[in-house]
Amino acid sequence: MNELPRRSAKRTAKLVSLPLGMAGRGAIGIGKRVGGRPAEAVAAEFQARTAEQLFAVLGELKGGAMKVGQAMSVMEAALPEEWAAPYRATLTKLQEAAPPLPPEQVHAVLAAELGPRWRTAKFESFDDIPSAAASIGQVHRAVWRDGRDVAVKIQYPGAREALLSDINQLSRVARLATSFIPGLDIKPIMAELRARMSEELDYFMEAEHQRVFSDAFRGDPDFAIPEVVHATPAVLVNEWLAGVPLSRIIAEGDQETRNAAAQLYLEFLLAGPTRAGQLHADPHPGNFRITPDGRLGILDFGAVNRLPGGLPLALGRLLTLALAGEADALVAGLRQEGFIRESVKVDADELLSYLMMFIEPLTYETYRFDRAWLRSITLRMNDIRRPEWAVGMKFNLPPEYLLIHRVWLGGIGVLCQIGAELAPREALSRYLPEFDLSAIPPGR
């Protein structure tokens, strides 16, 4: 790719090409079937071409559009297998790779940020072929001037305009949703989302986030966070972190490796707020590695939720109330935290039944997270004939919980992709304040 489409109209036109392309291929497919080709062969060809277009369009747009694609990749485990299977490989590519910028544009960014003699003044060597490409930047491997192997993250020219354009488009769609979701107050949520997305564009700020994490976890036997070497607003240089990407473990890891990786993944997401006062808020597998010494390596600290007091105490209390079956107290607590607005009436028992779908794993000492479990929840939530659908419409998301919700939802999706058996109760009891194992029934 040569340049990110920046103008809102152009980006919208690109996105519109996805459903139009699907419709066109569908029409061609009908013609082929009339002409005698087997339906299965036509369907497979249709899905393959649609998946290819999905990767190409979201990868070219990058910004918020590609972040949506990455979120889709995390939550594909919730889709029926016949839908998800053709797109799984394509969406997984969005976790770690996308169409890269050509070297001349990369060099222009480096010259602007590091000086015209950047290649000889800053590096012993620099690989023009990117090792990873994501939503707002791509990563190149290099050797820093002091001999250290480093990862150089370079922000795409136009990334700011592209990301903010996508957020504005998303805001318009979200405002429409408010009219038919009575429990949702969308304006503060979108304001919080816009603020957090804007922060991701500042590599100086990302470097500060990463330094806090690396200080908190330096020398840890379970977690590895690379040190920041150099930062400018659009270039971030970190020590190189070797390891097996979590996406590869999802694709081909044995069960023992899956279990160990998933336990570390869950514990890191919980431990960050306690030890660093920050929540790593971009949980897709492209940001995690298993290092050669068996630790979980963590990358990309652009999306961070600052929680100087750790995770909210209310989370542990609310989970304990739900698992203890205290329906009335649970509703009162949810109202107090803003998850249920005062004007919305709910039946306490129905609400408790609804929430138990999601926290069922916490009723077991160990639980195997898998796609089948997540799909069953998705089907129940989205079936308007079931009472769960009406209950779900009554929930609000307080803006201060936006990134926490994003991490928990995405984290569960990744655990289900890994297909691991782990001990979630134990992890929560170690890292989630006010989560009281003594107040709930023993695990099954």
Backbone hydrogen bonds, N-H to C=O, Kabsch-Sander energy under -0.5 kcal/mol:
donor,donor_aa,acceptor,acceptor_aa,energy
4,L,157,P,-0.6
11,R,7,R,-2.4
12,T,8,S,-2.6
13,A,9,A,-2.2
14,K,10,K,-1.9
15,L,11,R,-2.1
16,V,12,T,-2.6
17,S,13,A,-1.3
18,L,15,L,-1.5
20,L,16,V,-1.8
21,G,17,S,-2.5
22,M,18,L,-2.1
23,A,19,P,-2.3
24,G,20,L,-2.5
25,R,21,G,-2.5
26,G,22,M,-2.3
27,A,23,A,-2.2
28,I,24,G,-2.3
29,G,25,R,-2.6
30,I,26,G,-2.1
31,G,27,A,-1.9
32,K,28,I,-2.2
33,R,29,G,-2.4
34,V,30,I,-2.5
35,G,31,G,-1.7
36,G,33,R,-1.4
37,R,32,K,-2.3
42,V,38,P,-2.1
43,A,39,A,-2.6
44,A,40,E,-2.3
45,E,41,A,-2.1
46,F,42,V,-2.5
47,Q,43,A,-2.6
48,A,44,A,-2.2
49,R,45,E,-2.3
50,T,46,F,-2.3
51,A,47,Q,-2.5
52,E,48,A,-2.1
53,Q,49,R,-2.3
54,L,50,T,-2.5
55,F,51,A,-2.2
56,A,52,E,-2.2
57,V,53,Q,-3.0
58,L,54,L,-2.2
59,G,55,F,-2.2
60,E,56,A,-1.9
61,L,57,V,-2.5
62,K,58,L,-2.2
63,G,135,S,-3.1
65,A,62,K,-0.7
66,M,62,K,-2.0
67,K,63,G,-1.7
68,V,64,G,-2.0
69,G,65,A,-1.7
70,Q,66,M,-2.6
71,A,67,K,-2.5
72,M,68,V,-2.4
73,S,69,G,-2.0
74,V,70,Q,-1.8
75,M,71,A,-2.1
76,E,72,M,-0.6
77,A,74,V,-0.5
78,A,75,M,-2.1
79,L,76,E,-1.7
83,W,80,P,-1.5
84,A,80,P,-2.6
85,A,81,E,-2.6
87,Y,84,A,-1.1
88,R,84,A,-1.2
88,R,85,A,-0.7
89,A,85,A,-0.6
91,L,87,Y,-3.1
92,T,88,R,-2.5
93,K,89,A,-1.7
94,L,90,T,-0.9
94,L,91,L,-0.6
95,Q,92,T,-1.6
96,E,92,T,-0.6
96,E,93,K,-0.9
97,A,93,K,-3.4
105,Q,102,P,-0.9
106,V,102,P,-1.7
107,H,103,P,-3.1
108,A,104,E,-1.6
109,V,105,Q,-1.9
110,L,106,V,-2.3
111,A,107,H,-2.6
112,A,108,A,-2.1
113,E,109,V,-2.2
114,L,110,L,-3.2
115,G,111,A,-1.4
118,W,115,G,-1.5
121,A,117,R,-3.0
122,K,118,W,-2.0
123,F,118,W,-0.8
123,F,119,R,-0.6
124,E,143,V,-3.0
125,S,143,V,-1.3
127,D,141,R,-2.5
128,D,126,F,-0.6
131,S,139,V,-2.6
132,A,139,V,-1.4
133,A,96,E,-1.3
134,A,137,G,-2.6
138,Q,154,I,-2.0
139,V,132,A,-3.3
140,H,152,V,-2.3
142,A,150,V,-2.3
143,V,125,S,-2.5
144,W,148,R,-2.9
145,R,122,K,-1.7
147,G,144,W,-2.4
150,V,142,A,-2.9
151,A,238,N,-2.9
152,V,140,H,-3.2
153,K,151,A,-0.7
153,K,236,L,-3.3
154,I,138,Q,-2.9
154,I,152,V,-0.5
155,Q,234,A,-2.8
156,Y,136,I,-2.1
159,A,156,Y,-2.1
162,A,158,G,-2.4
163,L,159,A,-2.8
164,L,160,R,-2.5
165,S,161,E,-2.1
166,D,162,A,-2.1
167,I,163,L,-2.2
168,N,164,L,-2.2
169,Q,165,S,-2.2
170,L,166,D,-2.6
171,S,167,I,-2.4
172,R,168,N,-1.7
173,V,169,Q,-1.8
174,A,170,L,-2.8
175,R,171,S,-2.1
176,L,172,R,-1.1
177,A,173,V,-1.3
178,T,174,A,-1.2
179,S,175,R,-0.6
179,S,176,L,-1.0
180,F,177,A,-1.4
181,I,177,A,-0.8
181,I,178,T,-0.5
183,G,393,M,-1.6
184,L,181,I,-1.8
186,I,184,L,-0.7
189,I,185,D,-0.6
190,M,186,I,-2.5
191,A,187,K,-2.1
192,E,188,P,-2.1
193,L,189,I,-2.4
194,R,190,M,-2.6
195,A,191,A,-2.1
196,R,192,E,-2.4
197,M,193,L,-2.6
198,S,194,R,-2.1
199,E,195,A,-1.5
200,E,196,R,-1.3
201,L,197,M,-0.5
201,L,198,S,-1.2
202,D,199,E,-1.9
203,Y,201,L,-0.8
203,Y,233,P,-1.8
206,E,202,D,-2.1
207,A,203,Y,-2.3
208,E,204,F,-1.7
209,H,205,M,-2.5
210,Q,206,E,-2.7
211,R,207,A,-2.3
212,V,208,E,-1.9
213,F,209,H,-2.0
214,S,210,Q,-3.2
215,D,211,R,-2.4
216,A,212,V,-2.0
217,F,213,F,-2.1
218,R,214,S,-0.7
220,D,217,F,-2.2
224,A,296,L,-2.6
229,V,237,V,-3.2
230,H,237,V,-1.7
232,T,235,V,-2.8
236,L,153,K,-2.4
237,V,230,H,-3.3
238,N,151,A,-2.5
238,N,236,L,-0.5
239,E,227,E,-2.5
240,W,149,D,-2.6
242,A,240,W,-0.6
244,V,290,I,-2.6
246,L,285,P,-0.7
246,L,288,F,-2.1
248,R,245,P,-0.9
249,I,245,P,-1.5
250,I,246,L,-2.4
251,A,247,S,-1.6
252,E,248,R,-2.7
253,G,249,I,-2.3
258,R,254,D,-2.5
259,N,255,Q,-2.7
260,A,256,E,-2.2
261,A,257,T,-2.6
262,A,258,R,-2.7
263,Q,259,N,-2.2
264,L,260,A,-2.0
265,Y,261,A,-2.5
266,L,262,A,-2.7
267,E,263,Q,-2.4
268,F,264,L,-2.5
269,L,265,Y,-1.9
270,L,266,L,-1.5
271,A,267,E,-2.7
272,G,268,F,-2.4
274,T,270,L,-0.7
275,R,271,A,-2.8
276,A,272,G,-3.0
277,G,272,G,-0.9
277,G,273,P,-0.6
278,Q,272,G,-1.1
279,L,305,N,-2.4
280,H,278,Q,-0.5
281,A,279,L,-0.6
281,A,303,A,-2.6
287,N,284,H,-2.1
288,F,285,P,-1.9
289,R,297,G,-2.3
290,I,244,V,-2.2
291,T,289,R,-0.6
291,T,295,R,-2.5
294,G,291,T,-2.4
296,L,222,D,-2.9
297,G,289,R,-3.4
297,G,295,R,-0.7
298,I,224,A,-2.1
299,L,287,N,-2.8
304,V,302,G,-0.8
305,N,279,L,-2.3
306,R,304,V,-0.7
307,L,277,G,-2.7
307,L,305,N,-0.6
310,G,307,L,-2.7
315,L,312,P,-1.3
316,G,312,P,-0.7
317,R,313,L,-1.8
318,L,314,A,-3.1
319,L,315,L,-2.4
320,T,316,G,-2.1
321,L,317,R,-2.5
322,A,318,L,-2.3
323,L,319,L,-2.5
324,A,320,T,-1.8
325,G,322,A,-1.1
326,E,321,L,-2.4
327,A,325,G,-1.7
330,L,326,E,-2.1
331,V,327,A,-2.2
332,A,328,D,-2.1
333,G,329,A,-2.3
334,L,330,L,-2.5
335,R,331,V,-2.3
336,Q,332,A,-2.1
337,E,333,G,-1.7
338,G,334,L,-0.6
338,G,335,R,-1.0
339,F,334,L,-2.2
340,I,334,L,-1.0
344,V,341,R,-1.9
348,A,346,V,-0.6
351,L,347,D,-2.5
352,L,348,A,-2.4
353,S,349,D,-2.3
354,Y,350,E,-2.2
355,L,351,L,-2.4
356,M,352,L,-2.0
357,M,353,S,-0.7
357,M,354,Y,-0.9
358,F,354,Y,-0.5
358,F,355,L,-0.8
359,I,355,L,-1.6
360,E,356,M,-0.7
362,L,359,I,-1.7
363,T,360,E,-2.3
364,Y,361,P,-1.4
367,Y,422,L,-2.5
369,F,367,Y,-0.8
369,F,420,A,-2.3
374,L,370,D,-1.7
375,R,371,R,-2.9
376,S,372,A,-2.0
377,I,373,W,-1.7
378,T,374,L,-2.3
379,L,375,R,-2.6
380,R,376,S,-1.9
381,M,377,I,-2.7
382,N,378,T,-1.9
383,D,379,L,-0.5
383,D,380,R,-0.6
384,I,382,N,-0.9
386,R,383,D,-2.1
389,W,383,D,-0.5
389,W,386,R,-1.0
390,A,386,R,-0.8
391,V,387,P,-2.0
392,G,388,E,-2.6
393,M,389,W,-1.4
394,K,391,V,-1.7
395,F,392,G,-1.4
396,N,339,F,-3.2
401,Y,398,P,-2.2
402,L,399,P,-1.6
405,H,401,Y,-2.9
406,R,402,L,-2.2
407,V,403,L,-2.5
408,W,404,I,-2.6
409,L,405,H,-2.8
410,G,406,R,-2.5
411,G,407,V,-3.2
412,I,408,W,-2.2
413,G,409,L,-1.9
414,V,410,G,-2.3
415,L,411,G,-2.5
416,C,412,I,-2.1
417,Q,413,G,-1.7
418,I,414,V,-2.6
419,G,415,L,-1.8
420,A,415,L,-1.1
422,L,367,Y,-2.2
422,L,420,A,-0.6
427,A,423,A,-1.6
428,L,424,P,-2.6
429,S,425,R,-2.5
430,R,426,E,-1.4
431,Y,427,A,-1.8
432,L,428,L,-3.0
435,F,432,L,-1.6
436,D,434,E,-0.8
437,L,435,F,-0.8
439,A,436,D,-1.2
440,I,437,L,-1.2
444,R,363,T,-2.5
